[in-house]
Amino acid sequence: MQTHSIFFKLLKDPLLHFLLIGLGLFILFSQLNNDEEEKKIQQITIDQSTLNILSDAFMKDNARTPTHKEMQELLDADIQEEILYREAIALGLDKEDRVIRHRLAQKTKYLFEDVALLDDPSDEELKKYLKQNTETYLDSSGKLPKYNKLKQRLKRDWRIKEQKKENDSFYKDLKSQYTIRMSDVVKKALNKSTSK
């Protein structure tokens, strides 16, 4: 009889009610979240720049603007390509593929090699650069052209040099975030090729 009364006292305890309600809410919340995760829909955004790119590519190939129907077909093909691309990434098909790796590395490299991102050098920087590289700019008679005629070429070359410095520094910083391990076989092969 005593166990029976303890059980009834426990059932009337507000703390037990609170814990049971909390447990029920926890189970309900976890079930709702599982359904949301399974039904998570990815978003593909089509904006004016997408239409411009598709239209420009069509015009380049066909020497005319696309019709409404052709534009819709181009857009459908672009959306299909984006969906297949995302699925390929999700499935890991980009891993261990040297062609894809090379293409992505090349695109990333182009992002950081855009010389147009640099500010124009000052006249002092250009004159210093010219002083360091005088032989490069000598004409056939061994003289330097007038500075004003040479200025555009100097700016271009200075930008290329500065961009290379930035790229090298950026790559060095990126590389420092990786540990590169080589197997003994690779190390031996490298040692053989350098000793020849």
Buried (B, 14 or more C-beta within 10 A) or exposed (E): EEEEEEEEEEEEEEEEEEEEEEEEEEEEEEEEEEEEEEEEEEEEEEEEEBBEEBBEEBEEEEEEEBEEEBBEBBBEEBEEEBEEEEEEEEEEEBEEEEEBEEEEEEEEEEEEEEBEEBEEBEEEBBEEBBEEEEEEBEEEEEEEEEEEEBBEEBBEBBBEBBBEEBEEEEEEEEEEEEEEEEEEEEEEEEEEEEEE
